[in-house]
Each structure stands twice: as C-alpha cells, then as structure tokens.
Amino acid sequence: MSNEQFDWEASDPEDRQMSSEALEVMRAGLAERGTKALLVAQDDHIVCEWYAEGHGPNSKHYTASMAKAIVGGLSLMLAMDDGLISPEDHACKFVPSWADDVLKSRIKIAHLATHTSGIEDAELSKEERDSILAGGKSLNDHHMELPGWKGDFWRRQPDPFTIARDSAPVIFEPGSEFAYSNTGIAMLAWVVTAAIRNGPHKDIRTLLAERLFKAIGIADEDWSVGYGQTYEVDGLSLVASWGGGNFTARAVARIGRLMMHRGDWDGRQLISAEIVDRAVCPATKHGSGYGHVSGLSWWTHRPRAYSAIPRNSFYAAGAAAQILLVIPHLETIVVRNGSLIGRDIWDGMGKHLVEPLMAAYLPPHPRSETICGIDWAPAESIRRDAWDSDTWPVTWGDDDNIYCTWADGVGFETNQAPEKMSLGFARISGGPDDFVGENIRSGTGEDLGNGAVGKKGSGLLMVKGVLYMWARNANRKGEQSQLAWSDDHAETWTWADWTFKELGYCTFLNFGRDYSGARDEYVYVYSPDHPSAYVGADRMLLLRVPAYCIREKQAYHFLSGMNESGLPLWSSDRGDAVAVFEHAGRCSRNSVHYNAPLGRYILWQQLTNAPEASETRFGGGFAMYEAPEPWGPWRTVYYTEHWDTGPGETAVVPTKWIGPDGTEFALVFSGNDYFSVRKGHFVLGG
C-alpha cells in the first residue's frame, strides 16, 4: 500500500492516446450548451478540464439524481459488504409497517435499487403537467407545485421518508416492470440506515464520509448530501439519497476512479470487488425504455443505449445531464455538470458527450501515409444474406469460388442446415454485387454448440487445392485452436490430433487464388496472445510454417525478433515470441490479406467493447492497418470506435474482390448476424 496520497496529474491528450483537437470539439460543443464543468481523466491523468466563468475546480455543483448512485448506491454497497443487508432481503425486514401490506411486503431491496418496486414516483402525471402549463406556470419548479403527497415529498413536509413509506402507493407488482421512482430510492436510504443503525455510523452521510470519502481524498468542503438535512424518524437518522447532493467535479471523478478500480484505492480495498461488480451489472431484466438497465442504483450500459462505448461502461446521471461516466475498458472517467444539453438527459449525453468522446481516442499506431483512409459505400447499399449466421472467414479457391465457414446459424438458403450449427461451410460465386452463396454439407466438419462450447472457423486458406481451416473453441470452453483440412472443397474434413493451447483465435494470411502470388514458400498465421477467443489480448503473435507441412505442429515457428539487417528471426519456442502488433487489451478477432496491386498487407482488427466480450454484432468499431511486410511495421488506415452500422464480430476482404488497381474492395462482415458485404475505396496518399 502506498503512503502517498493520490492526486490527478495533468497530461497532454496525445500522451494518453487521445486527440486534443477532438476533445476541444467536444468541450466547445458542451460549452455552447450550458455546461459549467467538464473533466475527462484517462489512466489517472486529466486530459481535459474546463469550467465556465464563475465556476472552478473548487466549485460544488448540484448532482440531482446522480446522488442515487454516489450516495444511495455507495451506501448500499457498504452495507452489503458488511453483511448487514442483501438485495434479496425483503424491505419489510427493515420497515416493519410494511409486513402486513399485500404489495409492500413483497418489495425486495433490489426492487428499490432498480426502480422496479412499484412505488409510485412523486412526479407529475400528464394531467398535472397540462394543468400547470394551462395556469401559465413554469415546470422548472414544478415539484413544489404538486398537489397532495407528491408535493409534500418535495417540500419535505413533514419529512419525505414518512411520505414515501406511508403515502406513496404501490401501483404494480414489485419486480414486474420498470418505473423510475424517487420515493423508492428514499426507501432504499431508509432500509440501509436501518441496517447500519447498530454500527459506528448511524446515518449514510457519516458512513460515506468515514468509510469512503476521507479515504479517497475528498475534502469536507468539496461535497454535501441530503439537501444538508437529517430527518429523525422512528429512531433512524435519515439522509436523502435521491437528490440533494453537491460535489466538485474532481470529487465526483474520485468516486468514479474508486468504482473503476472495483473498490480498490491504491492498494486499500474499500469495497469488495464482488460488490462493485454486482452494483454495476444489470440487477433487473426490465429496461428503462431508453435502452439503459439499472444495476444497484447505477446505470449499466447496453449497446441499445450507446453502441459507441464499451459494454462494461456504467454511469450515474441526474436532471439536466449531471453525468459521471466510467469506462473501465479505456480507463476513462468523465464528469459533466450544467444545464440540459439535449432533448433529455440520455439524448444529450449520447450526441454531445459519448459520440465526440469516442471520436477522441487515437489509434495505437501512426497514420499511414500510403493509404490515408477509406471511403465506404452508403450503409443502405450493403448486401446481406444468410440471416442469423455469423463469423465468415474466407479464402479464394482454385476453382475461382470463395470458400467460407459460418457459425451459430443455418447458413445460406441453398442446402440450408436443418438446425442451428456452430460450424458450417459455404461456397460463394460471383462478385460483391451479384454473389450467390450455397451451403456445403459436411458430416465430418460440421459442429454443434452455441457460443464457446462449439467449434467455429476463425481462419481459412486454400493451398494447391487443399482447404485448411483454423477452428477456435477447440476445448469447447472458448479456448485453443485446432487445424483441419479438406481435399474435396469442404465436403469432408480431417482434424489434426493436436491444438495450439495458448492461441485462441488463429487466422491465415491470404494471398491470391489458391495461394497464388504468395510472398514465399511459407504460410503465415496470426493470433492474439491469449488462449481464449473471447478475451482481448495486449498483443498479437505471428507464426509461419512451410506450405508443404502445414499439418505438422513442430514445423511452426514464432516471430522472435528482427536482426541487424531488419529481417525477421523465427523460433520454435513460444517463449521467444515477440509481438507483431500491439494494442493493450484490444487485440481480438482479426483477418489479414495481401493487396497485390498496392503491395501492402492489410490487417482488420475488431475493437471489442469489453475486455471479456466479443459483442460488436450490432454496434461498435474496428480498425484497418497496412504494412509492407507480414510483420509490419503497421500503420493506421482506418479507425473507428463506432461504425455507422454493426460491424459484426469478424470481417475480411476476399482477395478475389479487390479491384485491378487495389483501391476498390469489398468487406465481408458479420454485422447484424448476416453475410454482409460493403464496398470500400482506399484513399491513397501522396
């Protein structure tokens, strides 16, 4: 454990793989939309921090419903960590007056924390909104204008907790649907306070101060919670957690850092990692209607909401877009305070924060001066076939057809499989505009088993009329790669009696028709340096094998370095292997081919949206790199965290579909679980 108190370091964005120009575009856009504070930290370095006039690093800003996470959620997590409460507990264990109520007795702690308790919110109905507007009044302070128990809740008369407990009705079966509920969160504060009442800290304000905020370096003057009040009800000291917080941006960022590191603060485990994981994972099957799903008072990310950001992201958010966004996969924390920046919180967050933020990440390798970019054909021009099938490694066969494998579906309509398969085969004739696909049925090659339990093709290559295939998931646990080959164009297959246990996603470097135009007498194989096909690695490895002994494991050698003349060195010892490509945590599914007219090797790399997930079927990004040799050096041709359509989990450029000058090509990708084809044009430099 370090004795030094953590503090943020300022850094140039480019030193943290981010673009200062793109961050400035984001900042300027947010500044125009009423932002008071903006802070972006990447890997403990602040790369962007800006405050509007009259506001500054020491200025507190109201959090609104962000408090539900950073007050309500954190206090629940501490009580859970102490074994005092569980999401499965019934709330009536802590609220005795609910025990005899038919509906309230069924409410669980998880229901309160996920807005599924059924407790009616203290908000306007449509009729109430219309009435206020008809009276010429503003909705800005509408809470204080509400009639009956709803207005009393916001006016805190006599106190909001008694009103939430006794007056707010339950309007549906607890746990059966989602309905945002401030009163439900009020009762969450009640039950947590009841759970900790016999401990050293009698209220959640003191609990947070003593257990967390002091430990992570948040000064007393940098925060306040609960509207500055404590309510004494039935022997409990109750503090509001649905709103009423005021924090500096840096204080909120420290909370984000604690959560990002799964409760660890520089070696001190302030909250158990398991509890943090549970809080930021979906705790209900009922979504909000905006694509967001509640964890334990934290919002968890789902691609339907913001497909651009990694899947394991989570956030806290309040009225007028008070935002704490945490992206563990990219070690990024964002805090934004101010007035509303869009149609609603989620609209503004997506358009003006998430999208420009993701555009600010720089690729891991310098931009290419040979191929400067790609112009893609319009998304509406994409041709799709073989619905509900994915994973399409391809190779150009000796008979001028393209051969491919498919997974988790039934393939093409011609010779369609009678049931969903993990591994199937197909033949593609024609070009990208008029291709026709037909399945090739194979009793010795096909496999069953969804997901990681079934073998799936990851690489395909034809050499002298023989098809070679790398199959992932060889151990039926999502790990290892196994070789197979076919002498009759995919109708029958022979499987090697060995695997690469350490390599989870092997692919072949493809050249021309039947391996024509190959660089030399070797076959080249790429794989992320990880045994699983479902985990992003820090680097990729390169192997080569003489083309005449592809079936012999001992014939494979790893790239082990470069000699003084710049020529590659090779070793049969995996321990000598060096990286052929590096991108921390994001080396995942890939394909490599040789563009003969341009004389460049092209690497396609999936940009996974979580460390241990390959889910980019319906949204996400990828990158394409070029190099003069199979071992590099790689330069960035195209890089996006958010393509304009789902890129799928795999993609490849069939060398048959490369134009005469090398600039025109077609990308085969598994977006939306189809055999999808989109044309592209390489923009050349110089």
N, C-alpha and C positions, 0 to 999 in steps of 0.2 A: 504493500500500500504506500502510495506517495504521500510525503508530508507537505508537498507544495499544493497550495490552493489553486484549483483550475481557474483560468481566465481565457477568454477568447483572444485569438490572435488575428490581426488584420492581414489580409493576403490579396495579392493581385488575382483576379479571377483566372487568368490564364495559367497561373501556377497550380490551380486546383482543377484543371481541365474544364474550365468554363469560359465563356466568351464575355468580356466586359462590354462589348458593343451590344450583344443580345440582352444582357442584364440591364443595360441602360434603356433599351427599348421597353422592357418590362416596367422598370421604375417610372419612366416618363408616362407610360400609359396609366399606371396606377395613380401617379400624382395628379393627373388630369381628372381622376375620378374620386377625389375626396380622400385619398389616403393620407393618414397622419404619420404612420410609422411603417417601415418596411425593413426587415432584416433577413438576409439569406446567409446561412452558415453551412460550409461544406467541410467535413472532416475536421471539425473544431476550429476552422478558420472562417472569419467573417469576410465574405466576398462582396457583399452589398449591404449597406446600412444607410438609411436615409430617413430624415424627419422633416415634416412640413414646418413652416415658420410658426414659432410659438410652441413647438413640441421638440423633445430631445431625448437623449438616451436615459435621462433620469425622470422623464415624464411618465406618469402612470396613465393608462387608458382603460376605459371600461371594457370588460370582456364579454358582456351579455352572456349568451348560452355557452360560450367557451368554458364557463365555470362548471358546467355539467361534467366535463371531463377532468379539468385540472383541479377541481375541488371535490365534486361528488365522486368521480371515478377514482381519483387517487386515494381518497379516504376509504372507500370501499375496498380497494386493493390492499391497503394496510391492515384493515380489519380481517380480511380473508387470510392474509399472510400470517396473522397472529392466531388463526384458527378460531376466531370469535364468530364468524358468520360465513355462510356458503351461499352461492347463487341458487342452490336447490332448496334452501330453507324457505318455509312459508313465512310471509311477513307477519302473520298473526303471532308468531313466536315472540316478536318484539313489540307488537301492537295488540295487546290483549282484547281491546274492544272490538277487534275485527273477527275474533274467533267464532262468534255466533252468526256472522253475516254470511249469507249463502254465497255471494260472489267474492267479497273481500277476503274471506277465509281461504280462497283458492289462489290468491296472489302470492307469487314467489319473489324472492329478491331479484332474480334475473329478469322477471317481468318489469319490475320498477326501473331497472338499469337499462332496459332496452325499449322503453316506450310501448310495451305490449301488455301493461297491467289492466288496461280498460278504464282506468280512472280518467274521467273527462278533464280535458285541459281547461285552464282558466283563460280562454281566448274567445274572440268574437265568433259568433255564428254569422252566416251570410246575412241573415235578417238584421242582426245587431250592427253589422258593418253598414248596411244600407241605411239604417235608421240614423246613425251618427253622421254619415255623409249628407243625408237629407236635411239634417238640422244645421248644416253649414259648419260643422266642427271638423277639426283635423284628426286624422288617425294617428298622428305622431305620438300623442299621449293618450291613446285610446284606452289603455289599461285602466287608467284612473276613472274613466267614464263608464266602465262596465257596470251593469246593474247586478244586484244580488251578491251571491257568494263569490262570483268571479271578480268583481271589482274589489270586494273585501280582501281577497287573496293578494292582489297587487297593492292595495292601500295598506295591507298588513294590519287589518282591524278585525278582531283584537290581535291575532297573530296568524300568519299564513299556514302554520303547521296544523293547528286545530281545524282550520277550514279544509285543508287537504285531507285530513283524516276523517272528519265527520260530515262535511257538507258536499264535497265533490262526489258525484255518483259514479258507479262503475257501469259503463254503457255497453260493454261486450264481455264475453267470456275471457277471463285472463289467459294470455298466451295465444289467443286465436287470431290476432291481427295486430297491425302496427297503427298507433295513433299517438303522435307527439304529445307529451304530457309534462308540463311544468309541475303540476301537482303530484304526478308520480315521482318525479325527481325529489320533490320536497319530502315525500315519504321515504325515499331512499336515504336522505340525510337523517330522518327520524330513526330508521332501523339501525343504521350504522352507529349513531350516537347511543342508542340503547345497547348495542353490542359492546361498546367500549366503556360504558359508564363505570364499571368496576376497576378499570385500569388507571394508570397515572394521568391520562389525558381525558378530560371529561367532555370535551367538545371537539368537533372536527377541525376548527381553526387552530387550536393548540396542538392537536395531533399532527397536522401538516407542518406547522412551524417547527416543532421539536424533532419530528422523525425525518422530515424531508428537506424543507426549505433552508434551514440553517446548514444542513449537511451539504447541500449543493451550492451554497454561496449566495442565496437570495437574501439581501438585506431587508430588515423590517420595513424600511421606508420605501421599498420597491414593490410592495404588494399590500392588498387588503381584500377581505372577502366578506360575504354575507351582508352586504349593504351597511357594514360597520355595526351590526346589531347582533345580540344574542337573546333568544327568547327562552324563558324558563317555563316549561310545560311539563306537568306530571313528573317533576323531579329530573327532567332532562334539560341540558343546556344546548339549545338547537340553533344552528347556523345555516343560513340559506346556501344552497349549492346549485340552484337552477339559474342563478344570475347574481348580480351584486358584487362581482369581483372587479378589482382594478390592479393591473400589473404593468410594469415596464416591459418593453419588447424583449429586452435581454433576460429578464426574469422568466418570461414565458419560454424563451429559447432554451434556458437551462432545464426546464421541465421536459421539453422536447428531447433534449440530449439524454436525460435520465431514462426516458421511455425508449429511445432508440437503442440504448445500450442495455435494454432488458433489465432495468433496475439497478445496474452497476454504476457506481460513481467512482471512477479511478481506483478500483480495487475494493471498494466497500459495497456490499450487496445490500442496498437499502430496501429493496422489494425483491422477492424471489423472481427469477426469470420466468418460471412457470406461471406465476400470477400475472405478470406483464403480458406474456403471450396470450393468456386467456382473455385479458381485457381488450386486446386489440385484434382478436379474431371474432368472426361473426358469432353472436350469442343467441341469435334467433333466426328463423327461416323467413321471417317477414321483413321485406324491404320497406324503405321509406316512400317509395314512389318516384324518387329521383335516381334510383339505382344504388343508393347507399344502404348499407346494412349496419345496424348497431352492434358494437361489442358491448362491454360493460361500461356504458356511458361514454365510450369513444366511438367515433365513426370509423368503420373499416372500409377499405377500398374494394370496389368491384369494377371490372372493366366497363360495365354498362355505364358507370358514372363518368369516369375519366380514363379512357383507354390509353392515354399517353403516359401515365405514370405507372411505375412498377406496382405489381399486385399487392405486395406486402406493405404498402403505404397506409398510413392512418392519419386521422386529423380530429381536431376539436374546432368547432365553429359556432359563432353567435350572430345575433341580429346585426345587419348592416355589414356583414362579412368581416367579423373579427375572426381571424384564422390562425391556427397553428397546424402546419402541415409537416409531417415527419416521413421521410423516405429512407428507410434503413438501407435499402439496396444501393443507394447512391450517397449514403452518409450525409444527407442533406436535411436541414431544418429551415422552415420559412415561417416568419411571423408577420402578419399584416393587420394593422388597425386603421379604422377610419369609417367613412360613411359607405353606403351601398354602392357597389361597383357594377351592378348588372341588374337584370330583371328580378333576380332574387339572389340569395347567398350563393347557391350552387352554380347558377348561370355565370355570375360574375367571377367566381373562383375558377371555373373552367376556362373561360375566354381570356381573362386578363391576368391570371396568375399561373395556372397549371400549364397551359399551352406555351406561353412565352418562356416560362422557366425551363421546360424540357427542351426548347429550342436553343437554350444557352449552353447545353453540355457539348463539349468539344469531343471529336473522335480521338481515339488513343494514338493514332498515327498521323503524321503530317499529310496535308492535302497533296494530291497528285498533280504534277504539272503536265503529265502526259494525257490523262483523262480527267477533265476538270469537273465532270458532273454527269447526270443522266436526266434527259427529258423523257418523262413517262407518257404513254398514250393516256387519254382520258379514262377515268375509272369505269365509265359506262361502256367502254369498248372491251372490257375484259371478257374473255370467253370462258365458260365454266361447263364442266361435265363431271360425271361420276359423283353425284351428290352423296354426302355423308361418308366420304372416304378421304384419307389424307396421307401425308408422307410419301412423296413422289421422287425418289432418286431415279435418274435416267441415264441411259448410255445410248450411243449411236451404233446400231448393229451392222453386221456385214451385209445384210440384205436390204440396207437403206432404211429400215424401220427404226423407230426409237423404242427401246425396251425400258420398262419401269416396274417398280413394285408399288403396292398401295397397302394401306393399313386401316384397321378399325372401321370397316365398311364392307360393301359388296362390290365395289369397283364399277366398271362400265356396264352399260345395259347389255351389250353383246356378250354372251356366255356369262351372264351375271351369276355371282355366287348365291347359293340358296340361303345362306345365313351370314351374319356379320363375321368377318375374319380379321385376325391380327396381321396376317401376311398373305398377300395375293400378288398376282403378276398380270401384266398387260402389255400389249403391243400397240404403238401409235404410228399411224401412217399419215402422210400429208404434211402440210405446213402449219404454222401458227393460226392462219386464217381458216383453214379447212380440215383440220386434223380430225381423224376418226380413231377412237380407241376401242379395243376389244380385249376382254379378259383372256388370259391363258390359264386354263385349269391345270393344277399340278398336285397330284396326291402326295408327292414326296417333298414338295416345297411349301405348300400352304400350311398355315398355323392358326390356331385359335387362342383367344385370351385377350381381353381388353386391357388397355393400359400397359403397365410394366410387366404383367405376367405373360404376355405373348411376344414371341419373336416378331421383329419388324425390320424391314430393309432400311439400311442407312446409306449404303453405297453400292453402286452398280457399275460394271465395266465389262466390255467385250474385247477380248484379245484373240485374234486368229480364230474367230467363230465360236469361242467358248465364253459363256457369260459367267462372270464372277460376282458374287454378292457378299457384302458385309451385312450381317444381321445383328441388331442390338438386342438387349434384354435376354442374352443367351442363358443366364442363370434363372430366368423368369422372376427376377426381382428388380428389373430395371437396370441391370449391370452386365458388363462383359460383352465382347464382340466375338462372333463366330463366322467363319468363312464357309461358303457353299459355292458349288459350280454346276453349270448345266452345259451339256454338249449338244442339246437339241432345242435351243432357243426357248428355254424356260419351261419346257413340258415336264422334264424330270430333273431332280437335283440330288447331288451328293454332298453330304455335310462333313466338314473336317472334324476329326476327333480331338481337336484342341481349340482353345479360345485365348483371346487376349484378356486376361482377367482385370488388368489395370486400365483398359481403354474401353470406354462406354459407348462411343459413337464414331466408328471408323467410316471414312469416305475415301473414294478413289479420285485421283486427279484424272480427268477425262480429256482426251485429245480428239482426233477426228474419227471418221468412220472406221470401225473395227480397230481402233487404236492407231490408225494411220497418222503420220505426222508427229509421232511421239518424239520427245526430246532425245531419248537414248534407248537402251535396251532394258530399262528398269520400269517398274510400276511404282507409283508413289501413293502413299496412304497418309491421311491426316486424321487426327483425333484430339479432342480436348483431353487434357491430362487429368482425367478423373474416371473412375470405374463406372459411374452412372451416366445414363443418357439424359437424366433429369436434373442435373446439378451443374451450374455454371462453374467453370474452372478459371484459374488465373492465366493459363497459357495453353497453347496447342503444340502438339508434337508432330513431327514428320518422320515417316519411315519409308524405306524403299526396299524393293525385292526384285531380283532378276525376273523378267517376264516369263521365263521358262520354268520357274519353280515357285509360283505364287502360292501353291498349296502346302509348301513346306515352312513351318513356323520358324525353324532355325535359320532360314535364309533371309529373314527380315532384319534390317539394321536401322537404328535410330540416328537422326541427325545429331551429331555430338559437338559441333563447333565449326569454325572456319580456319583454314590455315593462313599463312602469311600472304599467300597469293590470292586470297579471297575465295578459295574453293572449299566446298563442303567436306567435312570429315564425318565418318559414319562408324557406329559401334553396335555390336550385338547386345551390349549391356544397357538395359534401360536406365540404370543409374547414371550413365554418361550422357543421357539425352538432354538437349538444350531446347529452349522454346523456339519454334518457328514463327510464332505470333503470340502477342500478349495483350490482354485486356482484363484487368483484375475483376474476377467474379463473373465475367460475361462471355467467356469462351464456351460456346454451347454448340448447337447444331449448325452444320456448315456444309458447303459444297465448293469444289474448286474445279475450274476448267481452263483450258488454254484457248485464247482468242488468237488464232493463227494470223489473220490479216494484220492485227495490231502488234503481234509479237509479245503479248502480255498474258500473265497468269491472273485470273480473276477469282477472288475469294468472296463468297457470300457468307455472311455471319449473322445468325439470329441474335437479336438483342433481347434477352429474356427479361421478363418483367417481374421476376422474383428469383432469389438465389436458388431455390429448390423447386422451380416450376418451369415448364416449357410452354406455358399458355400464352401464345400470341395468335391464336386462330382468328379471332375477331377484332383484334386491335393490338397495336404495339409497333415495334420497329425492327430495323435490320440495317446492316452496313455492307458495302461492297468495296473491296480493296484491290489494287493491282500491284504486280511486281514483275521484274524482268526475268526472275528465276523462281522455281518452285519453293525456294527457301527465303525469298524476299529480295531486298527489303520492301515491305508493304507500305503503300501509300493510299490514302483515303480517296475513293471516287465518289461515294455516296454514303450519307449517314443520316438516319432519321430515327428518333425515338417514337415517332407517331406517323406512320404512313397513312395515306388518305383512304385506305381500305385495310381489312385484316390481312396481314402478310402471311399468316399461317405459321406452322412450326418448322417447315422446311421449304427451301426454294433452290432451283438450279437453272442454269442456262444450258439447254441442249445445244451441243456444238453444231448439230445439223441446222439449227435455226439461227445461226449467225450469218449476217449479210456478207456480200463479197468484199466490202471494204472494212468490215469489222465493227462499224459503228452501229449498225442495226442488229437487234437481237430480240429474243422473246424470253421472258422469265416464266418458268413453270413454278407455281407456288401452291400451297395447300390452304390458302385463305378461305375461311368460312366452310372448311371441310369439303372442298371440291378439287378436281384437277383444274386449276385456274391458270390462264395464260394471259400475260400482258406484255405488250410490246414496249421496247425502250430504245433510246438513242443515246449513245455515248457522245458527250461533248468533248472534243479534243482540244488540248492546249496548244499554244504556240502557233 
